[in-house]
Amino acid sequence: MRKWLWRIFALLILAAIAFFLFAPGIVENSMNKVEPVALKITPRAKALHATLQVADMHADTLLWKRSLLDRSTRGQVDLPRLIEGNYALQVFSSVTKTPKGQNYDANTADTDNITTLAIADLQPPRTWGSLLQRSLWHATKLQQYVADSNGQLRLIRTPADLDRLLVDRASGKKVVGAMLSIEGLQDLEGKLANLDRLHDAGFRMAGLAHFFDNDVAGSMHGTAKSGLTPLGLQVVRRMEALGMIVDVAHSSHATIAQVIAMAKRPIVASHGGVQATCKVNRNLTDDEIRGIAKTGGVIGIGYWDGAVCSTRPEAAATAIAYVRDLVGIDHVGLGSDFDGAVTTGFDSSQLAAVTQALIDRGFTDADIAKVMGGNVLRVLRAGIAPQG
């Protein structure tokens, strides 16, 4: 009898080891997919792309259990692929909670997928029950990657950090900037003071809501889809004072309207699309595009089906052209949502495909430089400076 008990115990141990070793990779492989589309990148597009300062406002790579510093066969972003794609800056988001059965139409806040992932990834136990600690852990992860990167990855906290990065890149150094963002301020856990803790940890941008209504703001995908709460009004003002960029991606229409009306600094919609070219619930209306542009902000266009109704770079270029024609070239940029449980037709190493698509639509080289990074870098540089 004892032998059978020991055998069962040994099998349970082996099953647990196999789970912790393989489950995180299996989960990511099922969610962050590249299903290649035909890409024809001309020598002209390659040459132009090599001159750009590429900046992307949203990737969820910190959520997953793989090293950002090593080239991976999983997902869409890592440092070698960012260098190959000629990125100057990637904004990395902290995802702390997602509902079971997640969809674009209506989700409650009653369930959470990330708790299981945090345990499976063997994250510190403090992250298993605290959304705030999950974000602080993501900040620690990125800081460790920076420390271990041999200077190739740099954490951007101040305008001076960004200026040094761009000067060094102009001199030929293969360096990439990394900035921290938050996908939904449910990680405040209802306390305004936690915003300062997150800022101190390096976060310089935050989305107000993600896939459900929270105690800061209503979500485009929530059940009530309400506007800013009293706490949310305080949060927006405190973010502006600290130098944290307000991101309205995923926010409800009511929230977006309120933020536009009260904004004293440029705001962004970090990743998504526009309803005029892709009629999906999460995408922006023309009035919202105009409102974001009026604040001096920028709209980040993604490359997955829910953003542009295709995974082809030409579809992203169509959305970019629409924003340009509606509010001007200075208010549109890139927001890939890479590694955010999306399927794309290419990864970060192949970003010249978007440059090619913009060339094919007749964009000038100067306008392509703005779209591929110039506009985002301008808004981020101004937005991360504390309010004087």
C-alpha positions in Angstrom: 0.0 0.0 0.0 2.8 2.4 0.9 4.5 1.8 -2.5 1.3 2.8 -4.3 1.1 5.9 -2.2 4.6 6.9 -3.0 4.1 6.2 -6.7 1.0 8.4 -6.7 2.9 11.1 -4.9 5.8 10.9 -7.3 3.3 11.1 -10.3 1.7 14.2 -8.7 5.2 15.8 -8.3 6.1 15.1 -11.9 2.7 16.5 -13.1 3.3 19.7 -11.1 6.8 20.0 -12.5 5.5 19.5 -16.1 2.8 22.0 -15.5 5.1 24.8 -14.3 7.7 24.0 -17.0 5.4 23.8 -20.0 2.0 25.3 -19.3 3.1 29.0 -19.6 4.6 28.4 -23.0 1.6 26.4 -24.2 -0.8 29.2 -23.1 1.2 31.9 -24.8 1.6 29.9 -28.0 -2.2 29.6 -28.1 -2.7 33.3 -27.7 0.1 35.4 -29.3 0.2 34.1 -32.8 1.9 35.1 -36.0 0.1 33.8 -39.1 2.4 35.1 -41.8 0.9 37.1 -44.7 2.8 37.7 -47.9 5.2 40.6 -47.4 7.0 42.3 -50.3 9.4 44.9 -48.9 11.3 46.8 -51.5 14.9 48.0 -51.2 13.6 51.6 -51.0 11.3 50.7 -48.1 14.2 48.9 -46.3 16.5 51.8 -46.8 13.9 54.3 -45.5 12.9 52.1 -42.5 16.6 52.0 -41.5 16.6 55.8 -41.0 13.4 55.9 -38.8 13.0 56.3 -35.1 10.3 53.7 -34.6 8.1 53.9 -31.6 5.2 51.7 -30.6 2.8 52.6 -27.7 1.7 49.1 -26.6 3.0 45.6 -26.1 2.1 43.1 -23.4 5.4 41.1 -23.4 5.9 41.5 -19.6 2.9 39.3 -18.9 4.6 36.2 -20.3 7.3 33.8 -18.9 10.1 34.2 -21.4 13.1 36.4 -21.4 12.7 39.7 -23.3 16.5 39.6 -24.0 16.5 36.3 -25.9 15.1 35.7 -29.4 12.0 33.5 -29.0 9.9 31.4 -31.3 6.9 32.5 -29.2 5.1 35.8 -29.4 5.8 38.9 -31.4 8.3 40.9 -29.4 11.8 40.5 -27.8 14.9 42.6 -27.8 16.6 40.9 -30.8 13.5 41.4 -32.9 13.0 45.0 -31.8 16.6 45.7 -32.9 16.0 44.0 -36.2 12.8 46.1 -36.6 14.8 49.3 -35.9 12.8 50.3 -32.9 13.8 53.3 -30.9 11.1 52.8 -28.2 8.7 50.2 -27.1 6.1 50.9 -24.5 5.5 47.8 -22.3 2.2 47.5 -20.6 1.4 45.8 -17.3 -1.7 43.6 -17.6 -3.1 42.7 -14.2 -6.5 41.2 -14.7 -8.6 39.8 -17.6 -12.0 38.3 -17.3 -12.9 34.7 -18.3 -14.7 34.6 -21.6 -13.2 37.9 -22.5 -15.0 39.7 -25.4 -15.3 43.1 -26.9 -19.0 43.6 -26.0 -19.7 43.0 -22.2 -17.6 41.6 -19.3 -18.0 41.7 -15.6 -15.1 42.1 -13.1 -16.1 38.9 -11.2 -13.4 36.6 -12.7 -9.7 36.7 -13.5 -7.4 34.8 -15.8 -4.2 36.4 -14.6 -4.2 34.9 -11.1 -3.7 31.4 -12.6 -1.0 32.7 -14.9 0.8 34.4 -12.0 0.9 31.1 -10.1 1.9 29.0 -13.1 4.7 31.5 -13.9 5.9 31.1 -10.3 5.7 34.8 -9.7 6.3 36.0 -6.2 3.3 35.0 -3.9 2.6 38.7 -3.2 1.4 39.0 -6.8 -1.1 36.2 -6.5 -3.7 38.2 -4.7 -2.7 41.8 -5.4 -3.1 43.7 -8.7 -0.8 46.5 -7.5 1.9 44.0 -6.7 1.5 42.5 -10.2 2.3 45.8 -11.8 5.2 46.4 -9.4 6.5 43.0 -10.3 6.3 43.9 -14.0 8.4 47.0 -13.3 11.0 44.9 -11.5 11.1 42.4 -14.4 11.7 45.2 -16.9 14.4 46.8 -14.7 16.2 43.5 -14.5 16.1 43.1 -18.3 17.6 46.5 -18.6 20.3 45.7 -16.1 21.2 42.4 -17.9 21.0 43.8 -21.5 24.6 45.1 -21.8 23.2 48.6 -22.4 21.1 47.6 -25.4 17.8 48.2 -23.5 17.2 51.4 -21.6 14.4 52.3 -19.2 12.9 55.7 -20.2 11.6 57.7 -17.2 12.4 61.4 -18.2 12.7 63.5 -21.3 16.4 63.6 -20.7 16.5 59.7 -20.9 14.7 59.9 -24.2 17.0 62.6 -25.6 20.1 60.6 -24.7 18.6 57.5 -26.3 18.0 59.3 -29.6 21.4 60.9 -29.7 23.1 57.5 -29.2 20.9 55.9 -31.8 21.9 58.7 -34.2 25.5 57.9 -33.6 24.9 54.3 -34.7 24.4 52.5 -31.3 22.0 49.6 -31.4 19.9 50.6 -28.4 16.1 50.4 -27.7 14.2 52.4 -25.1 11.6 50.8 -22.9 8.8 52.7 -21.2 6.3 51.3 -18.6 2.5 51.6 -19.0 -0.5 50.1 -17.3 -3.5 48.4 -18.9 -6.4 49.4 -16.7 -6.0 51.2 -13.3 -7.7 48.5 -11.4 -4.2 48.0 -10.0 -4.7 51.1 -7.9 -6.9 48.9 -5.7 -9.1 51.9 -5.1 -6.4 54.2 -3.6 -5.2 57.4 -5.3 -1.9 57.2 -3.3 -1.0 54.0 -5.2 -0.7 56.1 -8.4 2.4 57.7 -6.9 3.8 54.3 -6.0 3.4 53.2 -9.6 5.0 56.4 -10.9 7.9 55.9 -8.5 8.3 52.4 -10.0 8.8 53.9 -13.5 5.3 53.8 -15.0 4.8 56.8 -17.3 1.5 56.0 -19.1 -1.7 54.3 -18.0 -4.9 53.2 -19.5 -7.9 54.0 -17.3 -9.8 50.7 -17.9 -9.2 47.4 -19.6 -11.9 44.8 -20.4 -14.3 45.6 -17.5 -15.6 48.6 -15.6 -13.4 49.4 -12.6 -13.4 51.9 -9.8 -11.6 54.5 -11.9 -13.6 54.4 -15.2 -16.0 52.6 -17.4 -14.8 50.2 -20.1 -15.9 49.9 -23.7 -16.2 46.2 -22.9 -17.8 46.5 -19.5 -21.5 46.0 -18.5 -22.4 49.6 -17.4 -19.9 51.3 -19.7 -20.1 54.4 -17.5 -17.8 57.3 -17.3 -15.1 58.4 -14.8 -15.8 57.8 -11.2 -15.1 60.4 -8.5 -11.8 58.6 -8.0 -11.2 58.6 -11.8 -11.5 62.4 -11.9 -8.8 62.6 -9.2 -6.7 60.1 -11.0 -6.7 62.0 -14.3 -5.6 65.2 -12.6 -2.9 63.5 -10.6 -1.6 61.7 -13.7 -1.2 65.0 -15.5 0.6 66.5 -12.5 3.0 63.6 -12.2 3.8 63.3 -15.8 1.9 60.1 -16.6 0.2 60.0 -20.0 -3.5 59.3 -19.9 -4.4 56.5 -22.3 -8.1 56.1 -23.3 -7.7 52.8 -25.2 -10.5 50.4 -24.0 -12.3 53.2 -22.2 -16.0 53.6 -22.7 -17.4 56.3 -24.9 -18.5 58.2 -21.8 -15.1 58.1 -20.3 -13.3 59.2 -23.5 -15.7 62.2 -23.8 -15.0 63.2 -20.2 -11.2 62.9 -20.5 -11.2 64.9 -23.7 -13.3 67.6 -22.1 -11.0 67.9 -19.0 -7.6 67.2 -20.5 -5.0 69.9 -19.9 -2.2 67.8 -21.6 -2.1 65.5 -24.7 -3.9 62.2 -24.3 -3.4 59.0 -26.3 -5.4 56.0 -27.5 -2.4 53.7 -27.4 -3.6 50.7 -29.5 -6.6 50.0 -31.6 -8.3 51.2 -34.8 -11.0 53.5 -36.1 -14.6 52.6 -36.7 -14.6 54.3 -40.1 -12.3 51.6 -41.6 -13.2 48.7 -39.2 -16.6 48.8 -37.4 -15.6 47.1 -34.2 -16.9 48.1 -30.8 -13.5 48.9 -29.3 -12.5 51.3 -32.2 -12.7 55.1 -32.1 -15.4 57.2 -33.6 -14.6 60.3 -35.7 -15.6 62.6 -32.8 -13.2 60.8 -30.5 -10.4 61.0 -33.0 -11.0 64.8 -33.4 -11.2 65.1 -29.6 -7.9 63.3 -29.0 -6.2 65.4 -31.7 -7.6 68.6 -30.1 -5.6 67.8 -26.9 -2.5 67.5 -29.1 -2.5 63.7 -28.6 -1.9 60.7 -30.9 -3.9 57.6 -31.9 -1.9 54.3 -32.1 -3.0 51.9 -34.9 -2.7 48.2 -34.4 -2.2 45.3 -36.9 -4.7 42.7 -35.7 -8.2 41.8 -37.0 -10.1 43.6 -34.1 -8.3 46.8 -34.8 -8.1 47.0 -38.6 -10.3 44.1 -39.8 -7.3 42.3 -41.2 -3.8 41.2 -40.4 -2.2 42.7 -43.5 -0.1 45.8 -43.2 -2.1 47.5 -45.9 -5.1 47.5 -43.6 -3.1 49.3 -40.9 -2.0 51.8 -43.6 -5.7 52.4 -44.5 -6.6 53.3 -40.9 -3.5 55.5 -40.6 -4.5 57.3 -43.8 -8.0 57.9 -42.5 -6.8 59.5 -39.3 -4.4 61.7 -41.3 -7.1 62.8 -43.6 -9.5 63.6 -40.7 -7.2 65.4 -38.2 -3.7 65.7 -39.8 -0.6 63.7 -39.9 0.7 64.8 -36.5 -2.0 62.7 -34.6 -1.4 59.1 -35.7 1.2 56.5 -34.8 1.7 52.9 -34.0 0.1 50.8 -31.3 0.6 47.1 -32.1 -0.8 45.3 -29.1 1.9 42.7 -29.8 2.0 39.9 -27.3 -1.5 41.0 -26.2 -3.4 37.8 -27.1 -3.7 38.9 -30.7 -2.9 37.2 -34.0 -0.9 39.3 -36.5 0.5 38.7 -39.9 4.1 39.7 -39.0 6.2 40.4 -35.8 8.2 43.3 -34.6 11.3 42.2 -36.7 9.2 42.7 -39.9 7.9 46.2 -39.2 9.3 47.5 -42.4 6.2 46.0 -43.9 4.2 48.9 -42.5 6.7 51.4 -43.9 6.2 49.6 -47.3 2.4 49.9 -47.0 2.6 53.6 -46.3 4.9 54.1 -49.3 2.4 52.2 -51.4 -0.3 54.6 -50.2 1.7 57.6 -51.3 2.8 58.9 -47.9 5.9 61.1 -48.1 9.1 60.1 -46.4 8.6 62.9 -43.8 5.1 61.8 -43.0 6.2 58.2 -42.7 8.8 59.3 -40.2 6.1 60.9 -38.1 3.7 57.9 -38.3 6.4 55.3 -37.5 7.7 57.1 -34.4 8.0 60.8 -34.6 4.5 61.7 -33.4 4.6 59.2 -30.5 8.1 60.3 -29.4 7.0 64.0 -29.4 3.9 63.3 -27.3 5.7 60.9 -24.9 8.6 63.3 -24.4 6.2 66.2 -23.5 3.8 64.0 -21.5 6.3 62.4 -19.1 7.6 65.7 -17.8 6.0 66.7 -14.5 3.6 69.6 -14.8 5.3 72.8 -14.0 
